[in-house]
Amino acid sequence: MGEGIGSLLPFVLMFVVVYFFMIAPQMKRAKKEKQFAADLKRGDRVVTKSGLHGKVLEFNTKDNSCIIETLAGKLKFDRSAISMEMSTKLNAPVTAKK
């Protein structure tokens, strides 16, 4: 019986490693992105995942979309199309370089 458990140990360890290095960080990132999308408000400057810059004008809770004002006019996007990383970089305070 001890040999059967010993042969399963590498598979269990491999699953634990995969979980902590791949699955858990992915779930944490998804949770942060969902919170970011929920925290968006009118007037926020955002960047979409395709690189379009604009300002949030209004939200539609029915289809989870928002209207973004750009230099090209008003465009409707899904909230999930807004990039969390690029939008936070856009809104980050600029530090002076020496």
Sequence and secondary structure as in RCSB ss.txt:
>XXXX:A:sequence
MGEGIGSLLPFVLMFVVVYFFMIAPQMKRAKKEKQFAADLKRGDRVVTKSGLHGKVLEFNTKDNSCIIETLAGKL
KFDRSAISMEMSTKLNAPVTAKK
>XXXX:A:secstr
 HHHHHHHHHHHHHHHHHIIIIIHHHHHHHHHHHHHHHH  TT EEEBTT  EEEEEEEETTTTEEEEEETTEEE
EEEGGGB HHHHHHHHS      
